[in-house]
Each structure stands twice: as structure tokens, then as C-alpha cells.
Amino acid sequence: MIPVKAYAAQSATSPLTPIDFERRDLREQDVLIEILFSGVCHSDLHQARNEWGGSMYPMVPGHEIVGKVIGVGSGVTKFTAGQTAGIGVMIDSCRECKPCKKYMEQYCAEGMTGTYNGYERDKKTIAQGGYSTQIVCDERWVYHVSDSLDLAGVAPLLCAGITTYSPLKYAHVQPGDKVAVAGLGGLGHMAVKFAVAMGAEVTMLSTSPSKEQDARKLGAHHFVLSSDTEAMKKLESHFDVVLDAVSGNHDYEIYLKLLDLNGKLLVVGLPSDQPKVNTFELIKNRRCIIGSMIGGTDETQEMLDFCAEKNIVADVEVIPMQYINEAYERMLKNDVKYRFVIDMASLK
């Protein structure tokens, strides 16, 4: 067994505190990674505090992982010691169903195995995440990361990055397309970067006037206040794609009206209430609403290669592991641009 240092939640109401535990010894297809950086996703907070139900403790969160390969199993072919690698939201799946055979494992018929807060395929071992010094994972769910990129900024690509890249690719966004992004946060800021890199004309939609300067720094060509009814009316039937990264409760009709012929509303935000849909706005222009969840292993590697080619990383604030509880409280106040990333050297 491999001894590991980490931070864990011991209950839904306790702060994260140091913990020692053991990773499994390397199996034939396993890769051992020394974690350098671990991104802090809002879902880490939700699960640590059992806000979605079903949380298991002790829980080591973290599914935006970048590090160095320090060991490989005898059957590993994709990696060698010393290479830079990443792990995202999932670490296994059934491998046999239709989605898995298409390398869209996030839609596994049996359910994917999450990087933490879930049982591994043996139904006995609880997976523990990236707020730790080392991790062991089957090479299928490990990704090559370019050393040309800022590695702290790469970490959020493993969740926020692929979550926005995948639907934009599915919508076949290409040069000249008109794309709007609703919600400027961890997801929205990546959506702007990707859509711009794909050659689209990008408009940021936000309820906060103060975010215009940031949106333009990220590459957005236009900024519109979504609370400005006159400005929004002028944009009706204007966009080919609207990516909705708003997590607060809202009416989809606001964005459906903006879609041109065959327009696509890409939904990656997760409101707590079930949104209402005006079917008359849906049938106009043959619009569609498309949900999307992270991305499969092939697409995640494709996204990382695209980022290396276009020099795309997340905008991050790097923190020591010991600051994680304060970071959670700041996340609740939206006080981060746009992702916290833990420097795991602080835990050694």
C-alpha cells in the first residue's frame, strides 16, 4: 500500500482537516501520480457538506488533478515515469456498455466511478480525490498534459474546461458563428476562451455590469446586460449557440429567444429548481436545448491538446492546502476569479 497525506471532510458540518491514508499498490494498468496541483470545484463543497445527499466520510475531495508520473504498472503503455499527467472527474466505468465503447464513459449505463465520494468498481473501496499528495488510477482515465502550459491553470481544465469544451464541440462551433455565454464564473470564463479560440464571435451575457471588463479581457467581443430588456430584445433570433452556465434558478425562455434558425441552447449550469420552458419559443426557429456532462476520455485528451495548441488555461488563484476552508467560504460569496487551485507542495 502507498501512504498518502491529504485533507478530508469528516462530516457534513466539520471543516476539512489533515488525514493520512493508503492508496492501493499498482495494478498492471495503473499509473501512480505525485499530485502537484488540485483544482477546487464548487461540487467539492456541495459533496463535502452533503448538499446533494449520499456523501460518505471521511471524504477527500478533488477531481481537477495535475501532477508527475512517478510509477507505472507492468501493462501500462501510455505513460512513463517523469511525464506530466492529469486526472479528471472519473476514474473508471463498466467499459462494456455503448457509451463506454464510444469512450463517452461519463454516460456509462452502470454509472461512472467518480474520482471521490463513491465506491470503486469493487463496490467496497471508497474512492478518494485530489486534495492529496499522490493518486493511483487506471491509465485509461489519465491524460497527457503539455509542460508548455501553466500547470496550476491546467488543473481546472479537467472539469470546468471539458464541461464547456464538450458541448461547444458537439454544437460544431466554427469560425463566424455567433455564440453567447451566460454566466461569468468558473464555467463561463472557460466557455468564452474556447468559443473565441474556435473562431466564433462571442457575446458575454451577465446580470453584473462590473463583469464587462473581465469578459473583454477573456476575449469576448461584446457584452450585454441580460437584465436590460431592450438590449436583449435586439438580440432575439441572433445567436447560433447560447451556452448557459448559470447555476441560479432562471427561465430558459430568456435565452431561447436569442437563438436563430436551428439554434442550440447548451445547458451546463445546474439550477436547484426545475427550469420552465415556453414551448412556443422552443418550436420557433427549430431551436433545441442540449444538456451536457463533462466529457469522455478521448474528448478530454482532445481538449487538453487543443489547449496546448491555443495556449489556453483557466484563470486561477493558487492557495496552500491549509487555506481550503477559507476558500470554500469565499466560493460561496463568488469571491474568486475564477478557480482556486491548491499547490499540493504545501501538504508535504
C-alpha positions as CSV (number, residue, x, y, z in Angstrom):
1,M,0.0,0.0,0.0
2,I,1.1,3.6,-0.7
3,P,1.0,6.1,2.2
4,V,-0.6,9.4,1.3
5,K,-1.2,12.7,3.1
6,A,-4.5,14.6,2.4
7,Y,-7.2,16.9,3.7
8,A,-10.6,15.4,4.3
9,A,-14.1,16.2,5.5
10,Q,-15.0,14.0,8.4
11,S,-18.7,15.0,8.4
12,A,-21.1,17.4,6.6
13,T,-20.6,20.1,9.2
14,S,-16.9,19.8,10.0
15,P,-14.1,21.7,8.3
16,L,-11.6,19.8,6.2
17,T,-8.6,18.7,8.3
18,P,-5.4,16.7,7.7
19,I,-5.6,12.9,7.3
20,D,-3.3,10.0,6.4
21,F,-4.5,7.1,4.4
22,E,-3.2,4.5,1.9
23,R,-3.6,4.1,-1.8
24,R,-3.7,0.7,-3.4
25,D,-0.5,-0.9,-4.8
26,L,-0.1,-0.6,-8.5
27,R,-2.1,-3.0,-10.7
28,E,-1.0,-3.9,-14.2
29,Q,-2.7,-0.9,-15.9
30,D,-2.2,1.6,-13.1
31,V,-0.4,4.9,-13.0
32,L,0.9,6.5,-9.8
33,I,0.9,10.3,-9.9
34,E,2.5,12.7,-7.5
35,I,0.0,15.5,-7.4
36,L,1.3,19.0,-7.9
37,F,-1.9,20.9,-8.2
38,S,-5.6,20.2,-7.4
39,G,-8.4,22.5,-8.5
40,V,-11.2,23.4,-6.2
41,C,-14.6,22.8,-7.9
42,H,-17.9,24.1,-6.4
43,S,-19.1,20.4,-6.4
44,D,-16.3,19.7,-3.9
45,L,-18.1,21.9,-1.5
46,H,-21.5,20.5,-2.3
47,Q,-20.4,17.0,-1.6
48,A,-18.2,17.7,1.4
49,R,-21.2,19.3,3.0
50,N,-23.6,16.7,1.8
51,E,-25.8,19.2,-0.1
52,W,-26.6,16.7,-2.8
53,G,-27.1,13.8,-0.3
54,G,-25.3,10.4,-0.1
55,S,-21.9,11.8,0.9
56,M,-19.5,9.3,2.5
57,Y,-16.9,10.2,5.1
58,P,-14.1,10.6,5.6
59,M,-14.1,12.3,2.2
60,V,-11.0,13.6,0.3
61,P,-12.4,15.9,-2.4
62,G,-10.7,17.0,-5.6
63,H,-11.2,16.0,-9.3
64,E,-9.1,18.5,-11.1
65,I,-5.7,16.9,-10.8
66,V,-2.3,17.6,-12.4
67,G,1.0,16.0,-11.4
68,K,4.0,13.9,-12.4
69,V,4.0,10.2,-13.1
70,I,6.3,8.5,-10.6
71,G,5.3,4.9,-11.2
72,V,3.5,2.6,-13.7
73,G,2.1,-0.9,-13.7
74,S,3.7,-3.6,-15.9
75,G,1.0,-3.3,-18.5
76,V,0.9,0.5,-18.9
77,T,1.7,1.7,-22.5
78,K,0.6,5.3,-22.5
79,F,2.8,6.7,-19.7
80,T,6.4,6.6,-18.4
81,A,7.8,8.0,-15.2
82,G,8.6,11.7,-15.3
83,Q,5.7,12.7,-17.7
84,T,3.2,15.3,-16.7
85,A,-0.4,13.9,-16.4
86,G,-3.9,14.8,-15.3
87,I,-7.0,13.1,-13.9
88,G,-10.5,14.5,-14.0
89,V,-13.9,13.8,-12.7
90,M,-14.0,10.0,-13.3
91,I,-11.6,7.1,-12.7
92,D,-13.5,4.1,-14.0
93,S,-16.7,2.8,-15.7
94,C,-18.1,-0.5,-16.7
95,R,-16.2,-0.3,-20.0
96,E,-18.7,-2.6,-21.8
97,C,-21.8,-0.5,-22.5
98,K,-22.4,1.5,-25.6
99,P,-21.3,4.9,-24.2
100,C,-18.1,3.3,-22.7
101,K,-17.2,1.6,-26.0
102,K,-17.6,5.0,-27.7
103,Y,-15.2,6.5,-25.0
104,M,-18.1,8.6,-23.6
105,E,-17.7,7.0,-20.2
106,Q,-19.4,9.8,-18.4
107,Y,-22.7,8.4,-19.6
108,C,-21.9,4.8,-18.6
109,A,-25.1,2.7,-18.3
110,E,-24.0,1.4,-14.9
111,G,-22.8,4.8,-13.8
112,M,-19.2,6.1,-14.0
113,T,-16.9,5.9,-11.0
114,G,-16.2,9.3,-9.7
115,T,-12.8,10.4,-8.6
116,Y,-14.1,10.7,-5.0
117,N,-17.2,10.2,-2.8
118,G,-18.2,6.9,-4.4
119,Y,-17.3,3.3,-4.5
120,E,-14.8,1.9,-6.9
121,R,-15.9,-0.9,-9.2
122,D,-15.3,-3.5,-6.4
123,K,-18.2,-1.9,-4.5
124,K,-16.1,-1.9,-1.4
125,T,-13.3,0.7,-1.7
126,I,-14.3,4.4,-1.4
127,A,-12.5,6.5,-4.0
128,Q,-10.6,9.5,-2.5
129,G,-9.7,12.5,-4.5
130,G,-7.0,15.0,-5.4
131,Y,-6.6,17.0,-2.1
132,S,-3.8,14.6,-1.5
133,T,-0.1,14.0,-2.3
134,Q,-0.5,11.0,-4.6
135,I,-3.1,9.1,-6.5
136,V,-3.4,5.8,-8.3
137,C,-5.5,5.4,-11.4
138,D,-6.0,3.1,-14.4
139,E,-4.2,4.7,-17.4
140,R,-7.5,4.9,-19.4
141,W,-8.6,7.8,-17.2
142,V,-5.2,9.5,-17.1
143,Y,-4.3,12.3,-19.6
144,H,-1.2,13.7,-21.1
145,V,-0.6,17.3,-20.1
146,S,1.7,19.7,-22.0
147,D,4.6,21.1,-20.0
148,S,4.3,24.3,-22.1
149,L,1.2,25.3,-20.1
150,D,1.0,26.8,-16.6
151,L,0.2,23.6,-14.7
152,A,-1.8,25.4,-12.0
153,G,-4.0,26.8,-14.7
154,V,-4.4,23.4,-16.3
155,A,-6.0,21.7,-13.3
156,P,-9.5,23.3,-13.8
157,L,-9.4,22.2,-17.4
158,L,-10.1,18.6,-16.1
159,C,-13.6,19.7,-15.0
160,A,-14.6,23.3,-15.9
161,G,-12.6,23.0,-19.2
162,I,-14.1,19.8,-20.5
163,T,-17.6,20.7,-19.2
164,T,-17.7,23.7,-21.6
165,Y,-15.4,22.4,-24.4
166,S,-17.6,19.3,-25.0
167,P,-20.9,21.0,-25.7
168,L,-19.3,23.6,-27.9
169,K,-17.7,20.9,-30.0
170,Y,-21.0,18.9,-30.1
171,A,-22.6,22.1,-31.4
172,H,-19.9,22.3,-34.1
173,V,-19.0,25.8,-33.3
174,Q,-16.8,27.2,-36.1
175,P,-15.4,30.5,-37.4
176,G,-18.1,33.0,-38.0
177,D,-20.7,31.5,-35.6
178,K,-22.3,33.8,-33.2
179,V,-22.0,32.4,-29.6
180,A,-23.3,33.9,-26.4
181,V,-22.2,32.7,-22.9
182,A,-24.5,33.3,-20.0
183,G,-22.8,33.5,-16.6
184,L,-19.2,34.5,-16.0
185,G,-17.7,32.2,-13.4
186,G,-15.6,29.1,-13.4
187,L,-17.5,27.5,-16.3
188,G,-18.4,30.7,-18.2
189,H,-14.9,32.1,-18.3
190,M,-13.7,28.8,-19.9
191,A,-16.6,28.9,-22.4
192,V,-15.6,32.4,-23.5
193,K,-12.0,31.3,-24.1
194,F,-12.9,28.2,-26.0
195,A,-15.5,29.8,-28.2
196,V,-13.1,32.6,-29.1
197,A,-10.4,30.1,-29.9
198,M,-12.8,28.2,-32.1
199,G,-13.3,31.4,-34.2
200,A,-16.7,32.4,-33.0
201,E,-18.0,35.9,-32.4
202,V,-18.6,35.8,-28.7
203,T,-21.0,37.8,-26.6
204,M,-21.0,37.7,-22.8
205,L,-24.4,37.9,-21.1
206,S,-24.4,38.8,-17.4
207,T,-26.5,40.5,-14.8
208,S,-23.4,42.3,-13.4
209,P,-22.2,45.4,-15.2
210,S,-18.9,45.1,-13.3
211,K,-18.1,41.9,-15.3
212,E,-17.8,43.7,-18.6
213,Q,-14.1,44.5,-18.3
214,D,-13.3,40.9,-17.3
215,A,-15.3,39.5,-20.1
216,R,-13.4,41.5,-22.6
217,K,-10.1,40.6,-21.1
218,L,-11.1,36.9,-21.6
219,G,-11.7,37.6,-25.3
220,A,-15.4,38.3,-25.5
221,H,-16.2,40.7,-28.4
222,H,-19.4,42.0,-26.9
223,F,-21.0,42.4,-23.5
224,V,-24.7,42.7,-22.8
225,L,-26.6,43.0,-19.6
226,S,-29.2,40.3,-19.5
227,S,-31.3,42.4,-17.3
228,D,-31.5,45.1,-20.0
229,T,-34.8,44.1,-21.7
230,E,-34.3,46.5,-24.7
231,A,-30.7,45.2,-25.4
232,M,-31.9,41.6,-25.1
233,K,-34.8,42.2,-27.4
234,K,-32.4,43.5,-30.1
235,L,-30.6,40.1,-29.9
236,E,-33.7,37.9,-30.5
237,S,-33.0,35.3,-33.2
238,H,-29.4,36.4,-33.3
239,F,-27.2,33.6,-32.0
240,D,-26.3,30.2,-33.4
241,V,-25.4,29.0,-29.9
242,V,-26.0,30.1,-26.3
243,L,-24.1,28.3,-23.6
244,D,-26.0,28.6,-20.3
245,A,-23.6,28.3,-17.3
246,V,-25.9,30.0,-14.9
247,S,-26.4,27.9,-11.7
248,G,-29.0,30.1,-10.1
249,N,-32.7,29.5,-10.8
250,H,-33.8,31.2,-14.1
251,D,-36.2,30.9,-17.0
252,Y,-34.7,29.3,-20.2
253,E,-37.0,31.4,-22.3
254,I,-34.7,34.4,-21.8
255,Y,-32.0,32.6,-23.8
256,L,-34.2,30.6,-26.1
257,K,-35.5,33.9,-27.6
258,L,-31.9,34.7,-28.6
259,L,-31.5,31.7,-30.9
260,D,-31.5,31.9,-34.7
261,L,-32.7,29.1,-37.0
262,N,-31.6,25.7,-35.7
263,G,-30.1,27.5,-32.7
264,K,-28.8,25.5,-29.7
265,L,-29.1,26.2,-26.0
266,L,-26.3,24.3,-24.3
267,V,-27.0,23.7,-20.7
268,V,-24.1,23.2,-18.2
269,G,-25.4,25.1,-15.2
270,L,-27.3,23.2,-12.6
271,P,-30.2,25.3,-11.0
272,S,-31.8,23.8,-7.9
273,D,-35.3,24.2,-9.3
274,Q,-36.6,22.6,-12.5
275,P,-36.5,25.4,-15.2
276,K,-39.6,26.2,-17.1
277,V,-39.6,26.1,-20.9
278,N,-42.0,28.0,-23.1
279,T,-42.7,25.5,-25.9
280,F,-43.7,28.3,-28.3
281,E,-40.2,29.8,-28.0
282,L,-38.8,26.3,-28.5
283,I,-40.6,25.5,-31.7
284,K,-39.8,28.9,-33.2
285,N,-36.7,28.7,-35.4
286,R,-36.5,24.9,-34.6
287,R,-34.5,25.6,-31.5
288,C,-33.2,22.9,-29.2
289,I,-32.0,22.5,-25.6
290,I,-29.0,20.3,-25.2
291,G,-27.6,19.1,-21.8
292,S,-24.0,18.1,-21.4
293,M,-21.9,16.5,-18.7
294,I,-18.1,16.8,-18.6
295,G,-16.6,14.7,-21.5
296,G,-15.3,11.2,-22.2
297,T,-11.7,10.2,-22.1
298,D,-10.9,10.7,-25.8
299,E,-12.6,14.1,-25.8
300,T,-10.8,15.2,-22.6
301,Q,-7.4,14.4,-24.2
302,E,-8.5,16.3,-27.3
303,M,-9.5,19.3,-25.2
304,L,-6.1,19.3,-23.4
305,D,-4.3,19.1,-26.8
306,F,-6.4,22.0,-28.1
307,C,-5.5,24.0,-25.0
308,A,-1.8,23.3,-25.6
309,E,-2.1,24.4,-29.2
310,K,-4.1,27.6,-28.4
311,N,-2.3,28.3,-25.0
312,I,-5.5,28.1,-23.0
313,V,-5.6,27.7,-19.3
314,A,-8.0,28.7,-16.5
315,D,-7.7,31.9,-14.6
316,V,-6.8,30.8,-11.1
317,E,-5.8,31.8,-7.6
318,V,-3.3,29.4,-6.2
319,I,-3.7,28.6,-2.5
320,P,-2.0,26.4,0.1
321,M,-3.9,23.3,1.3
322,Q,-4.3,24.8,4.7
323,Y,-6.4,27.6,3.2
324,I,-9.1,25.3,1.8
325,N,-11.8,26.1,4.4
326,E,-11.5,29.8,3.8
327,A,-11.6,29.1,0.1
328,Y,-14.9,27.3,0.5
329,E,-16.4,30.3,2.2
330,R,-15.1,32.7,-0.5
331,M,-16.6,30.4,-3.2
332,L,-20.0,30.8,-1.6
333,K,-19.6,34.6,-2.0
334,N,-18.3,34.2,-5.6
335,D,-15.1,35.8,-4.4
336,V,-12.7,34.1,-6.8
337,K,-11.6,34.7,-10.4
338,Y,-12.3,32.1,-11.5
339,R,-11.0,29.0,-9.8
340,F,-9.0,28.2,-6.7
341,V,-6.1,25.7,-7.2
342,I,-4.3,24.1,-4.4
343,D,-0.5,23.9,-4.5
344,M,0.0,20.4,-3.1
345,A,3.6,21.1,-2.1
346,S,2.1,22.9,0.9
347,L,1.0,19.5,2.2
348,K,4.4,17.8,2.2
